[in-house]
Amino acid sequence: MTIVPLQHNGASNSIAGGAVDPFEVAFRLAQPTLDALMLVRKPLAWLYRQRRSGRPLFEPSRAAELLELIPDGSRLADAGALILTATEEAAPEAWLHVAIGLMLQADGATIDGDAYRCAVADSLYRDPECWDHYEPDVSAAVVVLATREARLHGAHTPGAFVNLCVKHRRKLRTINKDIDDLLATRFAAEDELEARGLLKLTYDDEGGYSEEWVDPPGTAKPLRWRPAGTSIGDEPVPF
């Protein structure tokens, strides 16, 4: 199967030498969700580390650090909505064929690409055994995440690729729930700093709000202090 580089609004994406990067163009459908995952990458790493250590998610003495680490509520909520959508909405089946065809081409696979693609599509779009309590089919973000893992570790059968899609859809659902904990921690940190007179929260009529730091008298950048030898949010999270 030969994959023709996709066009987006009549313009192709070029790389060195004027060549088209078909992965960037094909994966553009999933880019908003991929961006959301990047936004929460470090906060999630911190969250998972806190859980493993048994430490509380919110510690009043580290409220300022948490505001530096965890994005504001509006951005987190938007990220969570995108990630939730990626567990529920479907990518066009024709797009799935293009994405899998690109993966097989890049891998130099000698298998029958048409049979592989059709088998994956049949499982994801028409086999209830693969839906895992979700609606049939999968989102573009799930396919992209599965493709990237297959690139690293292989998915030499249609079943292996389908299992990767099922795995990543479950992972996105878990991440969406974890964002609720991040939101609660962020709000607790905001409330703590506001109560201490270090942060001013201004609410609007639509339920949104803005933040303004208040410097205590006689101090300079009091909210950027971090105990020597400590850091939060540096552990990578594999997506």
C-alpha positions as CSV (number, residue, x, y, z in Angstrom):
1,M,0.0,0.0,0.0
2,T,1.3,3.4,-0.9
3,I,0.3,6.3,1.3
4,V,-0.2,9.7,-0.4
5,P,0.8,12.6,1.9
6,L,-2.3,14.1,3.4
7,Q,-3.2,17.8,2.8
8,H,-4.6,20.1,5.4
9,N,-6.7,23.0,4.1
10,G,-4.9,22.6,0.9
11,A,-1.4,23.0,2.3
12,S,1.1,20.2,3.2
13,N,3.5,20.2,6.0
14,S,7.1,20.3,4.8
15,I,10.4,19.2,6.4
16,A,14.0,19.5,5.2
17,G,14.3,19.4,1.4
18,G,10.6,20.2,0.9
19,A,9.5,16.7,1.8
20,V,6.1,16.2,3.5
21,D,6.1,14.8,7.0
22,P,3.0,12.5,6.7
23,F,3.0,11.6,10.4
24,E,2.8,15.2,11.5
25,V,-0.1,15.8,9.0
26,A,-1.9,12.6,9.7
27,F,-1.6,12.9,13.5
28,R,-2.8,16.5,13.5
29,L,-6.3,15.2,14.1
30,A,-5.1,14.1,17.5
31,Q,-2.9,17.1,18.3
32,P,-5.2,18.9,20.7
33,T,-5.3,15.8,22.9
34,L,-1.6,15.2,22.6
35,D,-1.0,18.8,23.7
36,A,-3.3,18.3,26.7
37,L,-1.2,15.2,27.7
38,M,1.9,17.2,27.5
39,L,0.4,19.9,29.7
40,V,-0.3,17.4,32.5
41,R,2.8,15.3,32.1
42,K,4.8,16.7,35.0
43,P,1.9,17.3,37.3
44,L,0.9,13.6,36.8
45,A,4.4,12.5,37.5
46,W,4.3,14.4,40.8
47,L,0.8,12.9,41.6
48,Y,2.0,9.3,41.0
49,R,5.1,9.9,43.1
50,Q,3.1,11.3,46.0
51,R,0.7,8.3,45.9
52,R,3.6,5.8,45.9
53,S,5.3,7.6,48.8
54,G,2.1,7.8,50.9
55,R,2.5,11.5,51.3
56,P,-0.6,13.8,51.1
57,L,-1.3,15.5,47.9
58,F,-1.8,18.9,49.5
59,E,0.7,20.2,52.1
60,P,0.1,23.9,53.1
61,S,3.8,24.6,53.4
62,R,4.2,23.7,49.7
63,A,1.2,25.6,48.4
64,A,3.2,28.0,46.3
65,E,5.2,25.2,44.7
66,L,2.0,23.4,43.8
67,L,0.7,26.5,42.0
68,E,3.9,26.6,39.9
69,L,3.6,22.9,39.1
70,I,-0.1,22.4,38.5
71,P,-1.7,24.5,35.7
72,D,-4.6,26.7,36.6
73,G,-8.1,25.3,36.9
74,S,-9.4,26.4,33.5
75,R,-6.4,24.9,31.6
76,L,-6.7,21.7,33.6
77,A,-10.4,21.4,33.0
78,D,-9.9,22.0,29.3
79,A,-7.2,19.3,29.2
80,G,-9.4,16.9,31.1
81,A,-12.3,17.5,28.7
82,L,-10.1,16.8,25.7
83,I,-8.7,13.6,27.2
84,L,-12.2,12.4,28.2
85,T,-13.4,13.0,24.6
86,A,-10.5,10.9,23.4
87,T,-12.0,7.9,25.2
88,E,-15.4,8.4,23.8
89,E,-15.3,9.9,20.3
90,A,-14.3,8.0,17.2
91,A,-11.8,8.7,14.5
92,P,-13.0,8.3,11.0
93,E,-12.4,4.7,9.9
94,A,-10.7,6.0,6.7
95,W,-8.3,7.9,8.8
96,L,-7.5,4.8,10.8
97,H,-6.5,3.0,7.6
98,V,-4.1,5.9,6.7
99,A,-2.5,6.0,10.2
100,I,-1.9,2.2,10.3
101,G,-0.7,2.2,6.7
102,L,1.9,4.9,7.7
103,M,3.0,2.8,10.7
104,L,3.5,-0.3,8.5
105,Q,5.4,1.6,5.9
106,A,7.7,3.2,8.4
107,D,8.3,-0.1,10.0
108,G,9.3,-1.7,6.7
109,A,6.8,-4.4,7.4
110,T,6.7,-7.4,5.0
111,I,3.2,-8.4,6.1
112,D,0.1,-7.9,4.1
113,G,-0.7,-4.3,5.0
114,D,-4.2,-4.3,3.6
115,A,-5.2,-7.4,5.6
116,Y,-3.6,-5.9,8.7
117,R,-5.4,-2.6,8.5
118,C,-8.8,-4.2,7.7
119,A,-8.4,-6.7,10.6
120,V,-7.7,-3.8,13.1
121,A,-10.6,-1.8,11.7
122,D,-12.9,-4.8,12.0
123,S,-12.0,-5.4,15.6
124,L,-12.1,-1.7,16.7
125,Y,-15.3,-0.7,14.8
126,R,-17.3,-3.9,14.6
127,D,-16.3,-6.4,17.4
128,P,-17.9,-5.8,20.8
129,E,-15.3,-7.9,22.5
130,C,-12.8,-5.2,21.9
131,W,-14.8,-2.2,23.0
132,D,-14.1,-2.7,26.8
133,H,-17.4,-1.1,28.0
134,Y,-16.9,1.8,25.6
135,E,-18.7,2.7,22.4
136,P,-17.3,1.0,19.2
137,D,-14.2,2.4,17.5
138,V,-11.4,4.6,19.0
139,S,-10.2,8.2,18.8
140,A,-7.3,9.5,16.8
141,A,-5.4,10.1,20.0
142,V,-5.7,6.5,21.1
143,V,-4.5,5.3,17.7
144,V,-1.5,7.7,17.8
145,L,-0.5,6.6,21.2
146,A,-0.8,3.0,20.2
147,T,1.2,3.6,17.0
148,R,4.1,5.3,18.9
149,E,4.3,2.4,21.4
150,A,4.2,-0.1,18.5
151,R,7.1,1.8,16.9
152,L,9.2,1.2,20.0
153,H,8.1,-2.3,21.0
154,G,6.4,-3.8,17.9
155,A,2.9,-4.9,17.1
156,H,3.4,-7.6,14.5
157,T,-0.2,-8.8,14.5
158,P,-3.5,-7.0,14.2
159,G,-4.4,-8.4,17.7
160,A,-1.3,-6.8,19.2
161,F,-2.2,-3.4,17.8
162,V,-5.8,-3.7,18.9
163,N,-4.6,-4.5,22.5
164,L,-2.5,-1.4,22.5
165,C,-5.5,0.7,21.5
166,V,-7.5,-0.9,24.3
167,K,-4.6,-0.2,26.7
168,H,-4.3,3.4,25.8
169,R,-8.0,4.1,25.9
170,R,-8.0,2.8,29.5
171,K,-5.0,4.9,30.3
172,L,-6.6,8.0,29.1
173,R,-9.7,7.3,31.2
174,T,-7.4,6.9,34.2
175,I,-5.6,10.2,33.4
176,N,-8.9,12.0,33.1
177,K,-9.8,10.8,36.7
178,D,-6.4,11.8,38.0
179,I,-6.9,15.3,36.7
180,D,-9.7,15.6,39.2
181,D,-7.1,15.1,42.0
182,L,-4.9,17.7,40.4
183,L,-7.7,20.2,40.3
184,A,-8.6,19.6,43.9
185,T,-4.9,20.0,44.9
186,R,-4.6,23.2,42.9
187,F,-7.8,24.7,44.4
188,A,-6.6,23.8,47.9
189,A,-3.3,25.5,47.3
190,E,-5.1,28.6,46.0
191,D,-7.3,28.7,49.0
192,E,-4.4,28.4,51.4
193,L,-2.4,31.2,49.8
194,E,-5.5,33.4,49.6
195,A,-6.1,32.8,53.3
196,R,-2.5,33.8,54.1
197,G,-2.9,37.0,52.0
198,L,-0.4,35.9,49.4
199,L,-2.8,35.4,46.5
200,K,-5.8,37.4,45.4
201,L,-8.5,35.6,43.5
202,T,-11.0,37.6,41.4
203,Y,-14.1,35.8,40.2
204,D,-16.2,36.8,37.1
205,D,-19.9,36.4,36.4
206,E,-19.3,33.3,34.3
207,G,-17.7,31.3,37.0
208,G,-14.1,31.9,35.9
209,Y,-11.4,33.6,38.0
210,S,-8.0,35.3,37.8
211,E,-5.1,35.2,40.2
212,E,-2.8,37.9,41.4
213,W,0.2,37.4,43.6
214,V,0.5,39.6,46.6
215,D,4.1,40.1,47.9
216,P,4.3,40.3,51.7
217,P,6.0,43.5,53.0
218,G,9.8,43.4,53.0
219,T,10.1,40.2,50.9
220,A,11.2,39.6,47.3
221,K,9.6,36.7,45.3
222,P,8.5,34.9,48.5
223,L,6.5,32.3,46.5
224,R,9.5,30.8,44.7
225,W,11.2,29.3,47.7
226,R,12.0,25.6,47.6
227,P,13.8,23.6,50.3
228,A,17.4,22.8,49.4
229,G,17.7,19.5,47.5
230,T,14.0,19.0,46.9
231,S,12.0,19.3,43.7
232,I,8.6,18.3,42.5
233,G,7.3,17.3,39.1
234,D,10.5,16.0,37.6
235,E,9.6,12.4,37.1
236,P,8.7,11.5,33.5
237,V,5.3,9.9,32.7
238,P,5.2,7.5,29.7
239,F,2.3,8.1,27.5
